[in-house]
């Protein structure tokens, strides 16, 4: 019945329906292929999820046949991690778990780390690269959640809601329009025009704001947004300053006493980026002097390990300040999206060798070969490795049906499709190639 209505009602809609149906069928086929048995039984692959990662990830892995899944609802210390990861193949973390070189050294079987969050700065990426461990994250999945909170916090601060709300809770009626302002016509200054910053830009402009931004890289403005040549230029123009930059030596205390003096008097400051980007003592001083009219802070230089732990911040008890416990991306929708996004990347790497999106393994996507076994070879990026691989296999009369190599500054990653009758012998040969880091049969 659905097919008849679609075709008879509108040929164009019918075409779109067929196209959608084909796409869905293709995705189902890919999903079926990815669930085929790998050379290492799925029920023996150990997966450890920390920091209360979304159940969407757990369900996704179980639906793909993985059964050895352990979930811990908190971060672990370095020593606890060293003890926990010895037999783990896949590790899932969020932002509070630090993956150091000693942790990676203890994780002899570790194939990949899934960061179920935006950043990867909690991982020693150099050490992970040297160990041949793939690192994936979800750089886009919670951008909407953060952007919405920026807009909501902006409205709250412009209207002085933090103080009015507190007064009402304390039994005091404070109805006053003084200092209460609208978003429309104000200037939103966005520092860092990436995934989140650009979404804030679109939403702010839709509310009638003028948008200016500053980024160290050239970025294409969306809508009518205007790029500033310097941070100083942005600070002088913005009524609301919102930060969306990574934590690097360049961004450490990007907002400090000096830069706060460059802000327009009465400006509002929002930091939903990284805790060390803002000098909170300097913000407190600017608030006390009345130069800054309010602030919304979601990230801090130091954060408690778990819910209920004591929390201290220089901006506590300051007027017109919103303090939230690192919840910028913490919505049910975002956590589900992150869980599914990172899980798919991990499946692709485990089951096909695809490494697109990895921060440590060079990106490779090679179509599946029939009648072949796939071997993954990760090695030090030194001259002659690929020649050595080909020479060793050729001298043993092992035919290569498909091959692809990519390198970064530290390692090389080769996918080899070998005649299935000869793959066991090939695996043994590849392990003896000088510079080899990790070698495994995929299927």
C-alpha positions in Angstrom: 0.0 0.0 0.0 2.8 2.4 0.9 4.5 1.7 -2.4 1.3 2.4 -4.4 0.6 5.7 -2.7 4.1 6.9 -3.2 4.3 6.0 -6.9 0.8 7.1 -7.8 1.0 10.3 -5.8 4.2 11.8 -7.0 6.9 10.3 -9.3 9.6 12.5 -7.6 8.7 11.3 -4.2 8.6 7.7 -5.5 12.2 8.1 -6.7 13.3 9.5 -3.4 11.6 6.6 -1.6 13.4 4.1 -3.8 16.7 5.9 -3.2 16.1 5.9 0.5 15.2 2.3 0.5 18.4 1.4 -1.5 20.5 3.4 1.0 18.9 1.7 3.9 19.4 -1.7 2.3 23.1 -0.9 1.6 23.6 0.2 5.3 22.0 -3.1 6.4 24.3 -5.1 4.1 27.4 -3.2 5.5 26.1 -3.9 9.0 25.7 -7.6 8.2 29.2 -7.7 6.7 30.7 -6.0 9.8 29.0 -8.7 12.0 30.8 -11.6 10.3 33.2 -13.6 12.4 36.7 -12.2 12.6 39.8 -14.4 13.0 39.7 -13.7 16.8 36.4 -14.8 18.3 34.3 -11.9 19.3 33.3 -13.5 22.6 37.0 -13.4 23.6 37.5 -9.7 22.9 37.5 -7.8 26.2 36.0 -4.4 26.3 36.2 -1.9 29.2 34.1 1.2 29.4 34.8 3.8 32.0 33.1 7.0 33.3 29.5 5.9 32.8 29.6 5.7 29.0 26.2 5.7 27.4 24.3 2.4 27.4 23.9 3.0 23.6 27.5 2.0 23.2 27.1 -1.2 25.3 24.0 -2.1 23.3 25.7 -1.5 20.0 28.6 -3.8 20.9 26.3 -6.5 22.2 24.3 -6.3 19.0 27.5 -7.0 17.1 28.3 -10.1 19.0 30.7 -8.8 21.6 29.9 -10.2 25.1 32.8 -9.5 27.3 31.9 -5.9 28.2 32.7 -4.4 31.6 31.3 -1.0 32.5 32.6 1.1 35.4 30.7 4.3 36.2 33.8 6.4 37.2 37.4 7.2 36.1 40.3 5.2 37.3 43.7 6.3 38.7 46.8 5.5 36.7 47.6 2.5 38.9 44.1 1.2 38.7 44.2 1.5 34.9 47.5 -0.3 34.7 45.9 -3.2 36.6 42.6 -3.1 34.7 43.9 -2.9 31.0 46.3 -5.9 30.9 43.9 -8.1 28.9 41.7 -5.4 27.4 41.4 -5.1 23.6 39.1 -2.1 23.5 39.0 0.7 26.0 36.3 3.3 26.2 36.8 6.5 28.2 35.5 10.1 28.5 37.4 13.3 29.5 38.5 12.5 33.1 40.5 9.3 32.4 44.2 10.0 31.6 45.9 7.4 29.4 49.6 7.7 30.0 52.6 6.0 28.7 52.8 3.5 31.6 49.1 2.6 31.1 49.7 2.0 27.4 52.8 -0.1 28.2 50.7 -2.3 30.4 48.0 -2.8 27.8 49.7 -5.5 25.7 46.5 -6.5 23.9 45.0 -3.1 23.4 43.9 -2.4 19.8 42.0 0.8 20.1 40.7 3.5 22.5 37.4 5.1 22.0 37.0 8.6 23.5 33.3 9.1 24.0 33.7 12.8 24.0 35.0 15.7 21.8 38.6 15.9 22.9 41.6 13.6 23.0 43.9 15.7 25.1 43.6 13.2 28.0 45.6 10.6 26.0 49.3 10.6 25.4 48.8 10.4 21.6 52.6 10.0 20.9 52.8 7.0 23.1 49.6 5.5 21.6 51.0 6.0 18.1 54.2 4.3 19.0 52.3 1.4 20.4 50.1 1.2 17.3 46.9 1.8 19.3 44.1 3.5 17.3 42.4 6.5 19.1 39.0 7.6 18.0 36.6 10.3 19.3 33.3 12.0 18.5 34.2 15.6 17.5 30.7 16.5 16.3 28.2 14.6 18.3 27.6 17.0 21.1 28.1 20.3 19.4 24.4 21.1 19.3 24.1 20.5 23.1 27.0 22.9 23.9 25.8 25.5 21.4 22.3 25.5 22.9 23.6 26.0 26.4 25.7 28.9 25.2 22.6 30.6 23.9 20.6 29.8 27.0 23.3 31.0 29.3 23.6 34.2 27.3 20.0 35.0 27.8 20.1 34.2 31.5 23.1 36.5 32.1 21.7 39.3 30.0 18.5 39.2 32.1 20.4 38.8 35.4 18.5 35.6 36.1 21.2 34.0 38.4 20.7 36.8 41.0 16.9 37.1 40.6 16.5 33.3 40.9 18.6 33.2 44.1 16.6 36.1 45.6 13.3 34.3 44.8 14.5 31.1 46.4 15.5 33.1 49.5 12.1 34.7 49.6 12.9 38.1 48.2 10.9 39.7 45.4 13.3 41.5 43.0 11.3 42.8 40.0 13.5 45.3 38.2 14.3 46.0 34.5 17.6 47.8 35.3 20.5 46.0 33.7 18.2 43.5 32.0 18.8 43.4 28.3 17.7 41.5 25.1 19.9 39.4 22.8 18.7 41.2 19.7 21.1 43.8 18.5 23.9 42.7 20.7 27.3 41.4 19.4 28.3 37.8 20.0 32.1 37.4 20.0 33.2 33.8 19.3 36.7 32.8 20.1 37.4 29.6 18.1 35.2 29.2 15.0 35.2 25.4 14.8 32.3 22.9 15.1 30.7 24.4 18.2 31.7 28.0 17.5 30.1 28.0 14.0 26.9 26.5 15.4 26.7 29.2 18.0 27.3 31.7 15.2 24.2 30.5 13.2 22.0 30.4 16.3 23.0 33.8 17.6 22.4 35.4 14.2 19.0 33.8 14.0 18.2 35.6 17.3 19.1 39.0 15.7 22.6 39.3 17.0 25.7 40.6 15.2 28.4 37.9 15.2 32.1 38.4 15.1 34.7 35.7 15.5 38.4 35.1 15.9 40.4 32.0 15.0 44.1 31.4 14.4 43.2 29.7 11.2 41.3 31.2 8.2 37.7 30.1 8.5 34.8 30.7 6.1 32.2 32.8 7.9 28.6 31.5 8.1 25.8 33.8 7.4 26.8 37.4 8.1 29.5 36.6 10.7 32.6 38.8 10.5 36.2 37.6 11.2 38.3 39.7 13.5 42.0 40.1 12.8 43.0 39.9 16.4 41.6 38.7 19.7 41.9 42.3 21.0 39.6 43.5 18.2 37.0 40.9 19.1 37.1 41.7 22.8 36.6 45.4 22.2 33.5 44.7 20.1 31.7 41.9 21.8 28.8 42.2 24.3 29.1 38.4 24.9 32.4 36.5 24.6 32.2 32.8 24.2 35.2 30.5 24.1 35.5 27.4 21.9 39.2 26.6 21.7 41.3 23.5 22.6 43.6 23.3 25.6 47.1 24.0 24.3 50.1 26.0 25.5 48.8 28.8 23.2 45.4 28.9 24.8 46.5 28.6 28.5 45.0 31.6 30.3 44.0 33.1 27.0 41.6 35.2 29.1 43.6 36.9 31.8 43.9 40.3 33.6 45.3 41.9 30.5 42.8 40.5 28.0 39.9 41.2 30.4 40.9 44.9 30.4 40.5 44.9 26.6 36.9 43.8 26.9 34.0 46.2 26.5 32.8 47.4 29.9 29.7 45.3 30.9 30.6 42.4 28.7 29.7 38.8 29.6 32.1 35.9 29.5 31.2 32.3 28.7 33.7 29.4 28.9 32.4 26.0 27.8 35.8 25.0 26.3 38.6 23.9 28.6 39.3 24.9 32.2 42.8 26.3 31.8 41.8 28.7 29.0 40.5 31.2 31.6 42.3 32.7 34.7 39.3 32.5 37.1 41.0 34.8 39.7 41.3 37.5 37.0 37.6 37.0 36.2 36.7 37.4 39.8 38.7 40.7 40.0 37.0 42.0 36.8 33.6 41.1 38.3 34.3 42.8 41.5 35.4 46.0 39.7 32.3 45.9 37.6 34.2 45.7 34.3 32.7 42.3 33.5 28.9 42.1 34.1 28.6 38.3 34.4 30.1 35.0 33.6 29.0 31.4 32.8 31.6 28.7 33.5 31.3 25.0 32.8 34.9 23.8 32.9 37.6 24.4 35.5 41.3 23.9 36.0 40.5 21.3 38.6 37.4 19.2 38.7 36.1 16.7 41.3 36.4 13.0 40.4 32.8 12.1 41.1 29.4 13.4 41.9 29.1 14.6 45.5 32.8 15.5 46.0 33.6 18.9 47.4 34.0 21.7 44.7 35.7 25.0 45.1 35.9 27.9 42.5 37.0 31.6 42.8 33.7 32.7 41.3 31.5 31.2 43.9 29.3 33.8 45.6 29.9 36.3 42.8 26.9 38.2 41.3 25.4 37.2 38.0 27.5 34.0 37.6 26.4 30.6 36.4 28.6 27.7 37.5 27.7 24.3 36.0 29.5 21.0 36.6 31.0 20.3 33.1 27.6 19.5 31.5 28.0 21.4 28.2 27.7 18.2 26.2 25.7 16.2 28.8 22.4 15.7 27.2 20.7 12.3 26.6 20.7 13.0 22.9 24.4 13.9 22.8 25.5 10.9 24.8 23.5 8.6 22.6 25.0 10.1 19.5 28.5 9.9 20.9 28.0 6.3 22.0 26.8 5.3 18.5 29.4 7.4 16.6 32.5 6.1 18.5 31.2 2.5 18.5 30.8 2.5 14.7 34.4 3.8 14.3 35.7 1.0 16.7 33.7 -1.7 14.8 35.1 -0.5 11.5 38.6 -0.7 12.8 38.1 -4.0 14.5 36.3 -5.7 11.7 37.4 -4.1 8.4 40.7 -2.3 9.3 39.2 1.1 8.4 41.0 3.8 10.4 39.3 6.9 9.2 38.9 9.3 12.1 41.8 8.0 14.1 44.2 10.4 15.7 47.1 7.9 15.8 46.8 5.5 12.9 47.0 6.8 9.3 43.5 6.8 7.7 42.8 3.9 5.4 39.6 2.5 3.8 40.1 -0.5 1.6 37.2 -2.4 0.0 36.6 -6.0 1.2 38.2 -8.7 -1.0 36.5 -12.0 -1.6 38.5 -15.2 -1.2 41.1 -13.4 0.8 42.3 -13.0 4.4 43.0 -9.5 5.6 46.2 -8.8 7.6 46.9 -5.4 9.3 50.5 -4.4 9.7 51.5 -1.4 11.8 55.2 -0.5 11.7 57.7 2.2 12.5 57.9 4.8 9.7 61.3 4.0 8.4 62.5 3.6 4.8 62.1 0.2 3.2 59.4 -1.5 5.2 56.9 -1.8 2.4 59.7 -3.2 0.1 60.7 -5.6 2.8 57.1 -6.8 3.1 56.6 -7.3 -0.6 60.0 -9.0 -1.0 59.4 -11.4 1.9 56.0 -12.4 0.7 57.1 -12.7 -3.0 60.1 -14.9 -2.1 57.7 -17.3 -0.3 55.3 -17.3 -3.4 52.5 -15.6 -1.4 50.2 -13.6 -3.7 49.0 -10.1 -2.6 45.4 -9.6 -3.8 45.1 -6.1 -2.3 47.4 -3.7 -0.5 47.3 -0.1 0.8 49.8 1.9 2.8 49.6 5.2 4.6 52.1 6.8 7.0 52.3 9.6 9.4 55.5 11.1 10.9 55.8 8.1 13.4 54.2 5.0 12.0 53.1 3.3 8.8 49.8 1.3 8.4 49.5 -1.4 5.8 46.3 -3.4 4.9 47.1 -6.6 3.0 44.6 -8.9 1.4 46.3 -12.3 1.1 45.1 -15.5 -0.6 43.2 -17.3 2.2 45.2 -20.5 1.7 48.5 -18.7 2.6 47.5 -16.2 5.2 48.8 -18.2 8.2 52.3 -18.4 6.7 52.1 -14.7 5.6 51.3 -13.7 9.2 54.4 -15.4 10.5 56.6 -13.7 7.9 55.1 -10.3 8.5 55.8 -10.5 12.3 59.5 -10.9 11.5 59.7 -7.8 9.3 62.1 -5.2 11.0 60.2 -2.3 12.5 56.9 -4.2 13.0 54.8 -2.9 15.9 51.5 -4.8 15.6 50.4 -7.5 13.2 47.0 -9.2 13.3 44.7 -11.2 11.0 41.4 -9.4 10.6 39.4 -12.1 8.9 
